[in-house]
Amino acid sequence: MFTAAAESFLKQAREIQEEELQRFASRVAALLQGPELGPEAVDCLQRLHLAVAATKYPRKLDGKFVELLQTVLCSSKCPEQIQVLCAAILRDMSPCNDLILSCDEIQDTKLLSLVSSVLLAQGNKKAEVSAVGQRIVKVLERRLPEGQSARYLLPVLSNIISVSPESLTEEQTNVVSKKMADWLRYASIQQGVSQPSGGFFSNPRTRQPGPVTEVDGAIATDFFTVLSVGQYYTQDQWLNVQAFSMLRNWLLCYGGKGLKTPNSDDKSGMDRSVMSMVSTTSTSSRLLPPKERLREKAFEYCQRLIEQSNRRPLKKDDGDLQKACLIEAVTIMDIICKQDSSYVYRAVSFLKILHGRICGDATYARALLPIAQFFLNHSKMAAVDSDAIYKHLFTDIPAQLFHNPSLAFEFVQFCKDNSQLFTETSSIFRQSFPNLFKFLAWNSPPLISEFVDLLPFLLDAGTAIEIFHLLLDLPCLTAALDIQLRSPALPTSERAASDPAVKPATCLEAFRHPVYKSMFQYLLRTKSAPEDAPERLTPLRQLLGSLASSPRVVQCAETVPVLLELFFRVVAEFADGPLINQLVVLLLQRSDQLYEIPAFKDDVYRVLSSQLVMLCKLHPALIVELSTEILEFSGTVSNIQNKEAIFTHVVWAIGEYMSVSYDKRCTVEQINRFFETLEAMLFEITQLRPLASTPSYAPRAISVLMATLTKLAARSQDLIPRVSMFLSKMRTFVQNPAVTSVYCEEDLEEILIRATELMNLLKMPSVAQFVFTPPVDVASTRFQREVNDSLPFALRIVTRLLEPTPGFTPG
């Protein structure tokens, strides 16, 4: 965040009008054309730069003034600070139509860097990018004059790689590859010389520079790297650091071309490995083609960095740099091995040792990801078993470091990028999904899109049921992780063993309570445990209710509906009848076992009810196969009040699929059982009571109950008189004062209209049977009906049959 003073300056700069800006630019122009460019010119250019850069839209300046800025920028007599400010103003005005700059004749590397930065800021104009790239390479190719340094050009070259890598020819990339190999391997190991200040007390005699040291203070005995330490650095040492910083992108863009040698196809991988090892120690390595030589020197450099990372740093900042360089080194080694497989054998043993050294140190957790990536890419070729590496990664890291947001993102991104590889090569990935979901539970909003991509790869017939439970318990998992993090901070007295007979007063006490401890352990498990029953978590869900209003828990709960919908879409692609039956049973059971967040429960009920319809369409026979469970659910009055959405869709599914058209095992006796249960339900919620005790039920539930009873009666016509009598009493129900006091007039009118339409339909039993139970082939084509328009469609058909219009032909 900016300070108040900085905010004030920015506000003033943004509010400058065009006329005022032009007047100020005229003042700056007068200063730039004066005999001396002193502090006043610097101050005015800084203000102008702020005014140009502070707004989102580009500022326009007079064409002559823009031309003057370019002239001053390219003037050899101009102070460097003025040149830098002119270039910054031109960049922030980009794209600029009045630009006449060219880098073709510029010899000075600092000026070339500034001019190139302005040209590249004009947008992705390939001709300009190519011209800049060619000039940069041409300057790098020749021997630079005294006082000039290539270090100012490498950031520009790195920018060119990012903007338009194809702008460099193979000949040009070979030139740069050759230079980079030398910069990486042959930088001086002596420290740079400090520049004398020239003051009165400065010592005219310059001290001889000492050798660079390692991060632990020892004198460096091997070649210079980014982890070498010195008080001052030479130009070639700066080039070494810059070359390493752009090495990964350079290899990705240009390192993979022309890899095959004429004889590479008839040599085994081991032969190539031996040849590469020989060439590494050979003095003729300079004779290698530039790209191969760069790979060789880059590999040596990465090995040296990994060795240096084993030293104990004297400064904390050096320790952080060690870890960052270690990650980059392993990543570059992986790229090199992809481009030349002969390096795989040298890298495997080296990285195995590295993994053994750092796997027990949580501060190196991020470095384990590129190591795992390397073995994922190359373990098959190297014929090594890397399951121990994956097991440690998926078991220990999420459990210990789920609360580290940057690691969480990188870890999940790593899983997402390699999900296909993992599912094909290792079972550990899918078995570790309870651990992976800890990242989502703790970092829900930032990681939801990554888990949307990841979830399909975690799902199969073996994990579907457990993942379903885990999704429903995700907010509960967030609360449990919160308790786990706070538990070590408890005073010793509170951490003492609890009495099993005494119920814990707080969640923190419950974490170590003998009764609840096993529940926490199951919820916080690190791998799949399908044999354990998640139903035993009910007491824990109730206990964790005190954390239901926690912002982190609420945010997590908001992601569950999205993942649930995705879960069912993916499962629908591979689920068979038994799995669908199992899911439906769990859906009905778990609707009573959700974490107590009202908005969360409503959203979950909405998703589960819509997905229930989808499962029934996939496997209509489940109504007959699960008749006991469905009868129990639909025969519970409290489900109408508490889970109206699920109840309504269950009742609709009974009316839609309890038919011999969908399952030959459907009998009249089964239809009668469902009818009697639903009839009792409708009677219970529509019976007349004293005014003070009349409950209000959803009108939709009443309408669907009436419709389903009518459908069942049409298939077992002995039931028609009972339904007709019941429907005829609905007029009395809707007119009762006790009822009109709790239902709105529009709802009662809809209930009465629906009852009248159904009663009229039952006066023609044969028509009712055809409308409500069409043949399956007809039901799936012209008469296909959706949840919300099933009955209205049927009634329209009857109306047309009774009062046919010209041109209408049923069937």
Secondary structure, 3 states (H helix, E strand, C coil): CCCHHHHHHHHHHHHCCHHHHHHHHHHHHHHHCCCCCCHHHHHHHHHHHHHHHCCCCCCCCCHHHHHHHHHHHHCCCCCHHHHHHHHHHHHHCCCCCCCCCCCCCCCCHHHHHHHHHHHHCCCCCHHHHHHHHHHHHHHHHCCCCCCCCHHHCHHHHHHHHHHCHHHCCHHHHHHHHHHHHHHHHCCCCECCCCCCCCCCCCCCCCCCCCECECCCCCECCCCCCCCCECCCCCHHHHHHHHHHHHHHHHHHHHHCCCCCCCCHHHCCHHHHHHHHHHHHHCHHHHHCCHHHHHHHHHHHHHHHHHHHCCCCCCCHHHHHHHHHHHHHHHHHHHHHHHHCHHHHHHHHHHHHHHHHHHCCCHHHHHHHHHHHHHHHHHHHHHCCCCHHHHHHHHHHHHHHHCCCHHHHHHHHHHHHHCHHHHHHHCCHHHHCHHHHHHHHHHCHHHHHHHHHHHHHHHCCCCCHHHHHHHHHCHHHHHHHHHHHHHHHHCCCCCCCCCCCCCCCCCHHHHHCCHHHHHHHHHHCCCCCCCCCCHHHHHHHHHHHHHHCCCHHHHHHHHHHHHHHHHHHHHHCCCCCHHHHHHHHHHHHHHCCCCCCCHHHHHHHHHHHHHHHHHHHHHCCCHHHHCHHHHHHHHCCCHHHHHCHHHHHHHHHHHHHHCCCCCCCCCCHHHHHHHHHHHHHHHHHHHCCCCHHHCCCCCHHHHHHHHHHHHHHHHHCHHHHHHHHHHHHCHHHHHHCHHHHCCCCHHHHHHHHHHHHHHHHHHCCHHHHHHHHCCCHHHHCCCCCCCCCCHHHHHHHHHHHHHCCCCCCCCC
